[in-house]
Amino acid sequence: MSDDQTPPGDAARPGLGRRTLLLGAASASSVVSIRPALANTAASVSMCEIPVPDPGRAGSYIASNGDLVPAGTRGAYPAARRPFQAADVKRTLNTGVNLPGTTSDQSRAYTNYIRRLQSGTSGFTCFASLQMPRG
């Protein structure tokens, strides 16, 4: 090595160590700024709501398998009185407890409906966000 402590092969790349250090500092600051954003996203996901059924089909009942059926269909359940909070849906999906304000059979029918939500249906984005793993 020479007196300036530059290895023989690195003489053509002055400042390489400094550049590497700056890149490391920049990436560390981006990690710090991303974490609060992820925390806010997780909080907003738990606050979203899932209507059962979606407002466009409000007159329909929910069959035990989650299908929408005409109002008054025997063995089917009327629309939920209010949308369900994502946190309640997640708890029901993970533990099997009833959705708030429902009987066991009603909760099962509503949960089956929620599991079958498709893109473009009110509540789909909220439900899809519940399925995404959190790091």
C-alpha positions as CSV (number, residue, x, y, z in Angstrom):
1,M,0.0,0.0,0.0
2,S,1.1,3.6,-0.5
3,D,1.3,6.3,2.1
4,D,-2.3,7.4,1.6
5,Q,-3.6,3.9,2.5
6,T,-5.2,3.3,-1.0
7,P,-4.9,-0.3,-2.0
8,P,-2.9,-0.7,-5.3
9,G,-5.9,-1.8,-7.4
10,D,-8.1,1.1,-6.2
11,A,-5.9,4.0,-7.3
12,A,-8.3,4.6,-10.3
13,R,-11.3,5.0,-8.0
14,P,-10.7,7.8,-5.5
15,G,-13.5,8.4,-3.0
16,L,-15.0,4.9,-3.4
17,G,-15.2,4.5,0.4
18,R,-16.9,7.8,0.8
19,R,-19.5,7.1,-1.8
20,T,-20.3,3.8,-0.2
21,L,-20.7,5.4,3.1
22,L,-23.0,8.0,1.6
23,L,-25.1,5.3,-0.1
24,G,-25.4,3.5,3.2
25,A,-26.5,6.6,5.0
26,A,-29.1,7.3,2.4
27,S,-30.6,3.8,2.5
28,A,-30.7,4.0,6.3
29,S,-32.7,7.2,6.2
30,S,-35.2,5.7,3.8
31,V,-35.8,2.8,6.1
32,V,-36.6,5.2,8.9
33,S,-39.0,7.2,6.8
34,I,-40.8,4.1,5.4
35,R,-41.6,2.5,8.8
36,P,-44.1,5.2,9.9
37,A,-45.8,5.0,6.6
38,L,-46.3,1.2,7.0
39,A,-47.6,1.8,10.5
40,N,-50.2,4.3,9.2
41,T,-51.2,1.9,6.4
42,A,-51.8,-0.9,9.0
43,A,-53.9,1.4,11.1
44,S,-56.0,2.5,8.2
45,V,-56.6,-1.1,7.2
46,S,-58.0,-1.9,10.6
47,M,-60.3,1.1,10.3
48,C,-61.9,0.2,6.9
49,E,-65.4,-1.3,6.7
50,I,-67.0,-4.1,4.9
51,P,-70.8,-3.8,4.2
52,V,-72.8,-7.0,4.0
53,P,-74.1,-7.0,1.3
54,D,-72.6,-4.0,-0.6
55,P,-75.0,-1.0,-1.0
56,G,-75.8,-1.9,-4.6
57,R,-77.5,-5.1,-3.4
58,A,-78.9,-3.9,-0.1
59,G,-82.3,-5.5,-0.7
60,S,-80.8,-9.0,-0.9
61,Y,-80.4,-11.6,1.8
62,I,-77.3,-13.7,2.5
63,A,-77.6,-17.5,2.2
64,S,-75.6,-19.7,4.6
65,N,-73.0,-20.3,1.8
66,G,-72.5,-16.6,1.3
67,D,-74.6,-16.3,-1.9
68,L,-76.9,-13.3,-2.4
69,V,-80.6,-14.4,-2.6
70,P,-83.9,-12.6,-2.9
71,A,-85.2,-11.0,0.2
72,G,-87.3,-13.4,2.3
73,T,-85.6,-16.5,1.1
74,R,-86.0,-19.3,3.7
75,G,-82.9,-19.9,5.7
76,A,-81.2,-16.7,4.5
77,Y,-80.3,-13.7,6.6
78,P,-81.1,-10.0,6.0
79,A,-78.4,-7.5,5.4
80,A,-76.2,-6.6,8.4
81,R,-77.4,-3.5,10.2
82,R,-74.1,-1.8,9.7
83,P,-70.8,-2.4,7.9
84,F,-68.3,-4.6,9.8
85,Q,-65.0,-3.1,10.9
86,A,-61.9,-4.8,9.4
87,A,-60.6,-5.6,12.8
88,D,-63.8,-7.5,13.7
89,V,-63.7,-9.4,10.4
90,K,-60.1,-10.3,10.9
91,R,-60.7,-11.5,14.4
92,T,-63.6,-13.6,13.2
93,L,-61.6,-15.1,10.3
94,N,-58.7,-15.9,12.7
95,T,-60.5,-17.2,15.7
96,G,-64.0,-18.1,14.7
97,V,-65.8,-15.7,17.1
98,N,-69.0,-14.2,15.8
99,L,-69.1,-10.9,14.0
100,P,-70.5,-8.3,16.4
101,G,-74.3,-8.4,16.8
102,T,-74.8,-11.7,15.0
103,T,-75.7,-15.2,15.8
104,S,-73.4,-18.1,15.0
105,D,-75.3,-19.0,11.8
106,Q,-75.6,-15.4,10.7
107,S,-71.9,-14.8,11.3
108,R,-71.0,-17.8,9.3
109,A,-73.2,-16.7,6.4
110,Y,-71.8,-13.1,6.5
111,T,-68.2,-14.4,6.7
112,N,-68.9,-16.7,3.7
113,Y,-70.2,-13.7,1.8
114,I,-67.1,-11.6,2.7
115,R,-64.7,-14.4,1.6
116,R,-66.4,-14.4,-1.8
117,L,-66.1,-10.6,-2.4
118,Q,-64.7,-9.8,-5.8
119,S,-63.0,-6.8,-7.3
120,G,-65.4,-3.9,-7.8
121,T,-67.6,-4.9,-4.9
122,S,-67.8,-2.5,-2.0
123,G,-65.6,-3.9,0.8
124,F,-63.4,-5.9,-1.5
125,T,-60.3,-3.7,-1.1
126,C,-60.7,-3.7,2.7
127,F,-61.0,-7.5,2.8
128,A,-58.1,-7.9,0.4
129,S,-55.9,-5.8,2.6
130,L,-56.7,-8.1,5.5
131,Q,-55.2,-11.0,3.5
132,M,-51.9,-9.3,2.9
133,P,-49.1,-10.3,5.3
134,R,-47.7,-7.6,7.5
135,G,-43.9,-7.4,8.0
